[in-house]
Amino acid sequence: MELRTIEDLQLQTATSKAKKDASSLDQDDFMTLMLQQLKSQDPFKPTDNTEFISQMAQLTSVSGISEMNENLAGLTQSLYSAQLLDASSLIGKDVLLETDVAALPISGKVKGQVNLPTSTTALDIDILAPTGEVIGKVPLGPQQAGAVNFEWNGVGLDGERMPPGTYQIRANYLNGNTLEAAATEIRSEVMSVSVPATGGTPLIQVQGLGTVSMSKIIEIS
């Protein structure tokens, strides 16, 4: 997908202006040629009035459409610029996204939350290696229904800190005597932002997760 940065938008502004100037010259040339045609016409065989009016109408129509397109292009560009500037304020901030993947930094913790549909006597957060093996666990005990925050300090079941990288996060809770899964939401840092060239919602580059639509953000901190 083609993306636009601030530099791209500035370059397009200059290009659009150049195209506008070129378009104006073409229209002037067209009018000059029409006047020259009138001067050079055979007085015994003058240009047909209907044809002349048709040419004038065509010129007016083309000029109007061209101007309208330029105005729309300018408005679209302004909207893109505003979107990109607004989204750029997210760089360096943590956002909460619904995902089961978390990036463990060299130092620091993985933070997130679980939304429990009902209260439970036991809630556990499992950390899985790419192989599917459980290498870490965060026991949260009894919890009420609603949002429950959790943190993983990066320490595995063997008591050693795990290497930095991406890990799968899985939440399980007891619903009566049944063990059920709950969706997880992870906090991750926004590294960069971009706007699709075709328009639409800005995209954010999130640490450990890659490119995500800004509409997927649940919370900003």
Backbone as CSV, one residue per row, in Angstrom:
resi,resn,N_x,N_y,N_z,CA_x,CA_y,CA_z,C_x,C_y,C_z
1,MET,0.840,-1.188,0.000,0.000,0.000,0.000,0.876,1.239,0.000
2,GLU,0.576,2.198,-0.884,1.367,3.425,-0.951,0.972,4.338,0.194
3,LEU,1.974,4.903,0.883,1.719,5.749,2.034,2.279,7.141,1.800
4,ARG,1.704,8.122,2.482,2.154,9.496,2.357,2.770,9.977,3.654
5,THR,3.898,10.661,3.537,4.522,11.321,4.670,4.355,12.821,4.497
6,ILE,4.799,13.600,5.484,4.691,15.052,5.400,5.483,15.580,4.208
7,GLU,6.687,14.994,3.971,7.506,15.428,2.845,6.798,15.183,1.520
8,ASP,6.101,14.035,1.411,5.364,13.726,0.180,4.292,14.778,-0.091
9,LEU,3.584,15.196,0.975,2.513,16.165,0.815,3.049,17.526,0.378
10,GLN,4.216,17.910,0.932,4.818,19.178,0.534,5.230,19.147,-0.934
11,LEU,5.804,18.020,-1.369,6.216,17.874,-2.765,5.022,17.935,-3.692
12,GLN,3.909,17.312,-3.266,2.723,17.302,-4.124,2.153,18.708,-4.282
13,THR,2.265,19.535,-3.227,1.769,20.907,-3.302,2.474,21.666,-4.413
14,ALA,3.819,21.527,-4.465,4.600,22.201,-5.505,4.247,21.667,-6.885
15,THR,4.071,20.350,-6.988,3.736,19.728,-8.272,2.370,20.181,-8.767
16,SER,1.387,20.257,-7.835,0.039,20.682,-8.211,0.046,22.106,-8.733
17,LYS,0.847,22.980,-8.115,0.935,24.373,-8.556,1.501,24.451,-9.967
18,ALA,2.536,23.634,-10.217,3.150,23.632,-11.544,2.155,23.166,-12.598
19,LYS,1.371,22.132,-12.254,0.374,21.627,-13.195,-0.696,22.677,-13.474
20,LYS,-1.054,23.432,-12.423,-2.069,24.469,-12.590,-1.587,25.541,-13.552
21,ASP,-0.309,25.941,-13.395,0.255,26.946,-14.288,0.261,26.452,-15.731
22,ALA,0.657,25.185,-15.911,0.702,24.608,-17.255,-0.684,24.563,-17.876
23,SER,-1.699,24.235,-17.032,-3.070,24.166,-17.525,-3.551,25.534,-17.986
24,SER,-3.213,26.593,-17.232,-3.628,27.943,-17.598,-3.019,28.358,-18.923
25,LEU,-1.750,28.024,-19.149,-1.088,28.356,-20.407,-1.785,27.676,-21.577
26,ASP,-2.174,26.439,-21.411,-2.853,25.710,-22.473,-4.165,26.393,-22.847
27,GLN,-4.913,26.839,-21.843,-6.191,27.489,-22.102,-5.989,28.826,-22.810
28,ASP,-4.971,29.572,-22.390,-4.661,30.842,-23.053,-4.282,30.610,-24.513
29,ASP,-3.475,29.576,-24.723,-3.074,29.250,-26.092,-4.282,28.902,-26.948
30,PHE,-5.218,28.178,-26.340,-6.421,27.779,-27.071,-7.230,29.008,-27.490
31,MET,-7.355,29.965,-26.569,-8.097,31.186,-26.877,-7.386,31.994,-27.965
32,THR,-6.060,32.061,-27.887,-5.280,32.786,-28.899,-5.490,32.187,-30.284
33,LEU,-5.481,30.857,-30.338,-5.688,30.176,-31.618,-7.077,30.449,-32.184
34,MET,-8.074,30.503,-31.306,-9.432,30.777,-31.773,-9.539,32.189,-32.342
35,LEU,-8.905,33.164,-31.662,-8.922,34.542,-32.163,-8.187,34.650,-33.494
36,GLN,-7.078,33.929,-33.588,-6.316,33.929,-34.837,-7.138,33.324,-35.968
37,GLN,-7.922,32.318,-35.612,-8.785,31.683,-36.609,-9.819,32.676,-37.137
38,LEU,-10.370,33.507,-36.237,-11.352,34.499,-36.654,-10.726,35.549,-37.570
39,LYS,-9.484,35.948,-37.232,-8.803,36.952,-38.051,-8.468,36.418,-39.444
40,SER,-8.159,35.137,-39.499,-7.678,34.551,-40.753,-8.777,33.931,-41.594
41,GLN,-10.011,33.956,-41.092,-11.070,33.272,-41.828,-11.402,33.999,-43.138
42,ASP,-11.902,33.239,-44.065,-12.329,33.786,-45.357,-13.605,34.586,-45.125
43,PRO,-13.615,35.878,-45.424,-14.822,36.681,-45.184,-16.031,36.182,-45.958
44,PHE,-15.769,35.444,-47.045,-16.887,34.892,-47.811,-17.343,33.533,-47.269
45,LYS,-16.497,32.953,-46.399,-16.848,31.678,-45.770,-16.522,31.763,-44.277
46,PRO,-17.243,32.615,-43.566,-16.942,32.790,-42.136,-17.209,31.515,-41.339
47,THR,-16.558,31.454,-40.200,-16.755,30.303,-39.307,-18.207,30.216,-38.880
48,ASP,-18.733,29.016,-38.903,-20.117,28.793,-38.515,-20.327,29.223,-37.063
49,ASN,-21.391,30.019,-36.823,-21.650,30.519,-35.471,-21.863,29.384,-34.475
50,THR,-22.566,28.351,-34.913,-22.838,27.213,-34.024,-21.546,26.537,-33.598
51,GLU,-20.648,26.364,-34.569,-19.362,25.733,-34.265,-18.547,26.602,-33.311
52,PHE,-18.563,27.932,-33.571,-17.804,28.856,-32.726,-18.326,28.821,-31.282
53,ILE,-19.650,28.888,-31.125,-20.252,28.847,-29.783,-19.941,27.526,-29.090
54,SER,-19.973,26.432,-29.870,-19.662,25.112,-29.311,-18.241,25.061,-28.778
55,GLN,-17.305,25.659,-29.546,-15.914,25.674,-29.099,-15.749,26.500,-27.828
56,MET,-16.441,27.645,-27.770,-16.381,28.483,-26.574,-16.967,27.757,-25.360
57,ALA,-18.081,27.075,-25.562,-18.718,26.334,-24.468,-17.813,25.221,-23.975
58,GLN,-17.144,24.570,-24.937,-16.222,23.490,-24.575,-15.071,24.025,-23.732
59,LEU,-14.541,25.183,-24.133,-13.445,25.790,-23.386,-13.885,26.142,-21.971
60,THR,-15.082,26.745,-21.857,-15.598,27.123,-20.539,-15.804,25.903,-19.660
61,SER,-16.367,24.831,-20.274,-16.618,23.600,-19.521,-15.324,22.977,-19.028
62,VAL,-14.328,22.879,-19.914,-13.041,22.291,-19.545,-12.372,23.102,-18.452
63,SER,-12.448,24.435,-18.586,-11.829,25.311,-17.592,-12.491,25.139,-16.235
64,GLY,-13.852,25.062,-16.242,-14.574,24.909,-14.978,-14.277,23.588,-14.306
65,ILE,-14.263,22.511,-15.097,-13.977,21.188,-14.541,-12.561,21.128,-14.004
66,SER,-11.628,21.713,-14.755,-10.228,21.720,-14.320,-10.072,22.451,-12.998
67,GLU,-10.746,23.606,-12.885,-10.654,24.383,-11.640,-11.283,23.630,-10.479
68,MET,-12.423,22.969,-10.735,-13.087,22.207,-9.687,-12.211,21.054,-9.213
69,ASN,-11.582,20.358,-10.162,-10.700,19.245,-9.805,-9.519,19.723,-8.973
70,GLU,-8.980,20.895,-9.342,-7.851,21.433,-8.588,-8.270,21.802,-7.168
71,ASN,-9.479,22.367,-7.030,-9.976,22.724,-5.701,-10.193,21.485,-4.843
72,LEU,-10.762,20.434,-5.465,-10.979,19.186,-4.732,-9.657,18.548,-4.334
73,ALA,-8.679,18.595,-5.248,-7.363,18.029,-4.939,-6.713,18.780,-3.786
74,GLY,-6.872,20.104,-3.794,-6.305,20.901,-2.705,-6.970,20.597,-1.379
75,LEU,-8.302,20.419,-1.396,-9.027,20.089,-0.171,-8.610,18.729,0.353
76,THR,-8.493,17.753,-0.554,-8.069,16.411,-0.152,-6.682,16.432,0.461
77,GLN,-5.788,17.193,-0.159,-4.424,17.292,0.354,-4.409,17.907,1.745
78,SER,-5.252,18.917,1.961,-5.331,19.562,3.275,-5.832,18.584,4.333
79,LEU,-6.816,17.763,3.951,-7.333,16.764,4.885,-6.262,15.744,5.233
80,TYR,-5.497,15.288,4.226,-4.412,14.342,4.472,-3.393,14.945,5.431
81,SER,-3.048,16.220,5.198,-2.059,16.886,6.046,-2.549,16.960,7.485
82,ALA,-3.827,17.314,7.653,-4.392,17.418,9.000,-4.401,16.062,9.691
83,GLN,-4.774,15.012,8.937,-4.785,13.666,9.508,-3.396,13.249,9.965
84,LEU,-2.405,13.511,9.118,-1.043,13.096,9.430,-0.501,13.848,10.636
85,LEU,-0.784,15.145,10.710,-0.310,15.937,11.839,-0.982,15.495,13.137
86,ASP,-2.292,15.200,13.076,-2.997,14.719,14.268,-2.438,13.375,14.721
87,ALA,-2.234,12.477,13.762,-1.740,11.141,14.097,-0.316,11.186,14.626
88,SER,0.486,12.151,14.161,1.890,12.221,14.586,2.032,12.491,16.074
89,SER,0.982,13.026,16.701,1.033,13.282,18.144,1.060,11.984,18.950
90,LEU,0.769,10.852,18.290,0.768,9.554,18.980,2.164,8.950,19.089
91,ILE,3.116,9.437,18.289,4.458,8.850,18.287,5.082,8.947,19.680
92,GLY,5.561,7.804,20.170,6.175,7.754,21.489,5.205,7.435,22.609
93,LYS,3.902,7.438,22.312,2.901,7.130,23.333,2.519,5.649,23.272
94,ASP,1.959,5.159,24.375,1.470,3.786,24.436,-0.007,3.759,24.073
95,VAL,-0.392,2.790,23.259,-1.795,2.617,22.900,-2.232,1.210,23.289
96,LEU,-3.490,1.091,23.644,-4.058,-0.203,24.016,-4.778,-0.783,22.813
97,LEU,-4.368,-1.997,22.410,-4.939,-2.665,21.245,-5.372,-4.072,21.614
98,GLU,-6.474,-4.526,21.007,-6.900,-5.909,21.228,-6.020,-6.829,20.391
99,THR,-5.178,-7.598,21.062,-4.252,-8.505,20.394,-3.774,-9.544,21.395
100,ASP,-3.263,-10.658,20.887,-2.694,-11.679,21.769,-1.180,-11.755,21.597
101,VAL,-0.588,-10.707,21.017,0.860,-10.653,20.809,1.424,-9.448,21.545
102,ALA,2.523,-9.661,22.256,3.170,-8.580,23.000,4.665,-8.599,22.735
103,ALA,5.267,-7.408,22.741,6.712,-7.276,22.533,7.388,-7.041,23.878
104,LEU,8.253,-7.966,24.275,9.022,-7.801,25.509,10.279,-7.003,25.189
105,PRO,10.467,-5.829,25.824,11.665,-5.028,25.548,12.893,-5.606,26.246
106,ILE,14.048,-5.007,25.974,15.281,-5.459,26.627,15.160,-5.318,28.135
107,SER,14.583,-4.226,28.571,14.285,-4.031,29.990,12.891,-3.443,30.095
108,GLY,12.174,-3.798,31.121,10.807,-3.315,31.249,9.808,-4.455,31.251
109,LYS,8.529,-4.083,31.212,7.457,-5.055,31.355,6.511,-5.039,30.160
110,VAL,5.728,-6.098,30.074,4.595,-6.153,29.155,3.355,-5.814,29.968
111,LYS,2.580,-4.838,29.485,1.379,-4.420,30.203,0.149,-4.604,29.322
112,GLY,-0.955,-4.952,29.965,-2.189,-5.133,29.221,-3.370,-5.269,30.151
113,GLN,-4.487,-5.692,29.592,-5.670,-5.915,30.410,-6.555,-6.983,29.780
114,VAL,-7.412,-7.531,30.614,-8.379,-8.545,30.188,-9.764,-8.039,30.564
115,ASN,-10.722,-8.179,29.672,-12.103,-7.804,29.979,-12.899,-9.065,30.295
116,LEU,-13.172,-9.259,31.570,-13.906,-10.453,32.003,-15.409,-10.243,31.830
117,PRO,-16.095,-11.175,31.180,-17.543,-11.060,31.021,-18.297,-11.367,32.314
118,THR,-17.613,-12.028,33.254,-18.226,-12.399,34.527,-17.148,-12.497,35.594
119,SER,-17.541,-12.459,36.847,-16.562,-12.603,37.927,-16.019,-14.032,37.932
120,THR,-14.832,-14.193,38.503,-14.176,-15.502,38.498,-13.395,-15.712,39.788
121,THR,-13.196,-16.978,40.113,-12.388,-17.310,41.293,-10.913,-17.426,40.948
122,ALA,-10.599,-17.475,39.641,-9.194,-17.596,39.238,-9.003,-17.093,37.811
123,LEU,-8.046,-16.181,37.658,-7.686,-15.657,36.340,-6.177,-15.772,36.178
124,ASP,-5.748,-16.414,35.098,-4.316,-16.588,34.832,-3.964,-16.030,33.460
125,ILE,-2.787,-15.431,33.383,-2.232,-14.977,32.111,-1.056,-15.885,31.772
126,ASP,-1.150,-16.576,30.644,-0.064,-17.446,30.190,0.749,-16.737,29.116
127,ILE,2.068,-16.897,29.185,2.966,-16.373,28.154,3.529,-17.556,27.393
128,LEU,3.343,-17.537,26.070,3.729,-18.670,25.240,4.887,-18.313,24.311
129,ALA,5.763,-19.290,24.124,6.845,-19.164,23.146,6.266,-19.398,21.751
130,PRO,7.014,-19.076,20.681,6.528,-19.322,19.316,6.136,-20.776,19.070
131,THR,6.705,-21.694,19.843,6.384,-23.117,19.691,5.056,-23.481,20.332
132,GLY,4.465,-22.550,21.113,3.228,-22.835,21.822,3.450,-23.272,23.254
133,GLU,4.704,-23.409,23.652,5.027,-23.825,25.018,4.806,-22.668,25.989
134,VAL,4.178,-22.958,27.127,3.983,-21.946,28.163,5.310,-21.732,28.882
135,ILE,5.852,-20.519,28.780,7.159,-20.237,29.386,7.060,-19.218,30.531
136,GLY,5.848,-18.676,30.730,5.648,-17.720,31.815,4.192,-17.697,32.235
137,LYS,3.932,-17.219,33.451,2.554,-17.188,33.953,2.398,-16.026,34.922
138,VAL,1.239,-15.368,34.842,0.896,-14.291,35.779,-0.434,-14.656,36.428
139,PRO,-0.414,-15.207,37.655,-1.662,-15.545,38.342,-2.300,-14.290,38.942
140,LEU,-3.558,-14.058,38.626,-4.250,-12.866,39.116,-5.324,-13.184,40.145
141,GLY,-5.590,-14.475,40.372,-6.530,-14.869,41.414,-7.966,-14.474,41.121
142,PRO,-8.788,-14.338,42.177,-10.197,-13.965,41.999,-10.323,-12.535,41.460
143,GLN,-11.265,-12.341,40.549,-11.466,-11.021,39.950,-12.952,-10.796,39.665
144,GLN,-13.345,-9.512,39.737,-14.706,-9.132,39.385,-14.815,-8.957,37.867
145,ALA,-16.037,-8.981,37.368,-16.262,-8.764,35.938,-15.812,-7.360,35.544
146,GLY,-15.316,-7.250,34.321,-14.848,-5.954,33.836,-13.385,-5.990,33.459
147,ALA,-12.786,-4.814,33.338,-11.387,-4.706,32.922,-10.452,-5.033,34.081
148,VAL,-9.504,-5.931,33.826,-8.501,-6.326,34.825,-7.118,-6.077,34.229
149,ASN,-6.347,-5.207,34.843,-4.993,-4.910,34.361,-4.014,-5.991,34.798
150,PHE,-2.982,-6.202,33.983,-1.935,-7.155,34.353,-0.592,-6.674,33.834
151,GLU,0.478,-7.206,34.426,1.849,-6.915,33.997,2.653,-8.206,34.020
152,TRP,3.503,-8.369,33.031,4.468,-9.472,33.024,5.851,-8.857,33.041
153,ASN,6.636,-9.232,34.041,7.969,-8.638,34.209,9.033,-9.262,33.312
154,GLY,8.623,-10.193,32.460,9.573,-10.805,31.537,10.283,-12.023,32.086
155,VAL,9.956,-12.403,33.317,10.600,-13.565,33.943,9.816,-14.827,33.606
156,GLY,10.538,-15.870,33.181,9.906,-17.129,32.819,9.668,-18.035,34.011
157,LEU,9.119,-19.214,33.737,8.837,-20.185,34.797,10.107,-20.667,35.485
158,ASP,11.247,-20.556,34.796,12.515,-20.998,35.376,13.178,-19.919,36.232
159,GLY,12.496,-18.760,36.367,13.044,-17.688,37.191,14.017,-16.780,36.472
160,GLU,14.277,-17.046,35.210,15.206,-16.229,34.427,14.430,-15.289,33.503
161,ARG,15.022,-14.122,33.262,14.369,-13.189,32.339,14.473,-13.718,30.912
162,MET,13.351,-13.658,30.211,13.300,-14.145,28.843,13.939,-13.125,27.894
163,PRO,14.477,-13.578,26.771,15.087,-12.652,25.806,14.035,-11.734,25.187
164,PRO,14.431,-10.517,24.777,13.463,-9.607,24.149,12.921,-10.200,22.854
165,GLY,11.686,-9.873,22.555,11.038,-10.397,21.354,9.534,-10.415,21.536
166,THR,8.847,-11.043,20.600,7.386,-11.118,20.662,6.950,-12.449,21.264
167,TYR,5.936,-12.368,22.102,5.388,-13.544,22.770,3.863,-13.511,22.666
168,GLN,3.275,-14.703,22.664,1.820,-14.787,22.653,1.307,-14.707,24.084
169,ILE,0.225,-13.954,24.267,-0.388,-13.783,25.578,-1.758,-14.456,25.559
170,ARG,-2.010,-15.291,26.562,-3.287,-16.011,26.622,-3.890,-15.867,28.013
171,ALA,-5.172,-15.503,28.071,-5.866,-15.339,29.352,-6.896,-16.449,29.526
172,ASN,-6.872,-17.102,30.689,-7.826,-18.154,31.026,-8.464,-17.842,32.379
173,TYR,-9.761,-18.083,32.483,-10.440,-17.851,33.768,-11.447,-18.971,34.025
174,LEU,-11.742,-19.169,35.293,-12.719,-20.182,35.687,-14.116,-19.581,35.688
175,ASN,-14.999,-20.182,34.903,-16.409,-19.808,34.897,-17.166,-20.978,35.507
176,GLY,-17.368,-20.927,36.812,-17.876,-22.086,37.533,-16.774,-23.121,37.615
177,ASN,-17.004,-24.276,37.012,-15.978,-25.319,36.959,-15.347,-25.440,35.572
178,THR,-15.661,-24.488,34.701,-15.169,-24.545,33.323,-14.076,-23.506,33.099
179,LEU,-12.985,-23.946,32.481,-11.897,-23.032,32.145,-12.184,-22.420,30.771
180,GLU,-12.273,-21.092,30.714,-12.596,-20.407,29.469,-11.529,-19.366,29.133
181,ALA,-11.474,-19.022,27.852,-10.494,-18.034,27.376,-11.133,-16.650,27.324
182,ALA,-10.315,-15.638,27.557,-10.768,-14.248,27.478,-9.843,-13.472,26.544
183,ALA,-10.402,-12.504,25.848,-9.604,-11.687,24.928,-8.644,-10.797,25.716
184,THR,-7.458,-10.611,25.167,-6.447,-9.777,25.820,-6.225,-8.484,25.032
185,GLU,-5.867,-7.435,25.758,-5.527,-6.141,25.166,-4.147,-5.753,25.670
186,ILE,-3.265,-5.381,24.755,-1.861,-5.115,25.090,-1.523,-3.645,24.836
187,ARG,-0.706,-3.085,25.742,-0.203,-1.715,25.560,1.132,-1.777,24.821
188,SER,1.216,-1.021,23.730,2.436,-1.002,22.923,2.749,0.426,22.498
189,GLU,4.032,0.697,22.257,4.463,2.043,21.887,4.293,2.286,20.385
190,VAL,3.817,3.476,20.037,3.687,3.882,18.637,5.039,4.387,18.149
191,MET,5.559,3.774,17.082,6.873,4.127,16.550,6.788,5.175,15.435
192,SER,5.758,5.086,14.590,5.594,6.035,13.487,4.148,6.009,13.016
193,VAL,3.788,6.989,12.182,2.438,7.063,11.627,2.530,7.362,10.133
194,SER,1.475,7.037,9.403,1.424,7.309,7.971,-0.029,7.404,7.542
195,VAL,-0.240,8.012,6.364,-1.584,8.154,5.804,-1.611,7.481,4.437
196,PRO,-2.557,6.572,4.173,-2.637,5.941,2.855,-2.814,6.991,1.757
197,ALA,-2.139,6.794,0.640,-2.230,7.748,-0.473,-3.644,7.832,-1.027
198,THR,-4.419,6.765,-0.868,-5.789,6.741,-1.376,-6.785,7.282,-0.362
199,GLY,-6.285,7.763,0.784,-7.168,8.289,1.813,-7.526,7.227,2.839
200,GLY,-8.421,7.582,3.738,-8.840,6.640,4.762,-8.163,6.900,6.093
201,THR,-8.338,5.964,7.007,-7.827,6.103,8.364,-6.307,6.018,8.395
202,PRO,-5.644,6.911,9.142,-4.183,6.838,9.278,-3.749,5.500,9.866
203,LEU,-2.521,5.102,9.562,-1.954,3.854,10.060,-0.852,4.168,11.059
204,ILE,-0.728,3.324,12.072,0.326,3.487,13.068,1.226,2.260,13.051
205,GLN,2.522,2.492,13.221,3.496,1.408,13.328,3.727,1.170,14.812
206,VAL,3.302,-0.002,15.302,3.343,-0.303,16.729,4.455,-1.299,17.021
207,GLN,5.180,-1.044,18.086,6.295,-1.914,18.458,5.818,-3.348,18.676
208,GLY,6.416,-4.267,17.936,6.104,-5.679,18.093,4.892,-6.158,17.331
209,LEU,4.057,-5.234,16.843,2.815,-5.626,16.174,2.787,-5.253,14.700
210,GLY,3.641,-4.330,14.291,3.651,-3.894,12.904,2.643,-2.788,12.654
211,THR,2.098,-2.749,11.440,1.187,-1.680,11.030,-0.246,-2.000,11.430
212,VAL,-0.890,-1.021,12.080,-2.257,-1.194,12.573,-3.055,0.062,12.235
213,SER,-4.326,-0.107,11.889,-5.192,1.043,11.645,-5.419,1.806,12.943
214,MET,-5.409,3.143,12.856,-5.599,3.962,14.046,-6.982,3.738,14.661
215,SER,-7.926,3.245,13.855,-9.276,2.987,14.356,-9.307,1.828,15.348
216,LYS,-8.228,1.036,15.404,-8.168,-0.114,16.309,-7.745,0.280,17.725
217,ILE,-7.346,1.535,17.904,-6.885,1.977,19.222,-8.052,2.017,20.200
218,ILE,-7.866,1.391,21.350,-8.884,1.386,22.395,-8.639,2.511,23.389
219,GLU,-7.359,2.742,23.687,-6.998,3.734,24.707,-5.598,4.256,24.426
220,ILE,-5.355,5.524,24.762,-4.036,6.148,24.598,-3.524,6.573,25.959
221,SER,-2.253,6.259,26.231,-1.684,6.652,27.528,-0.268,7.177,27.340
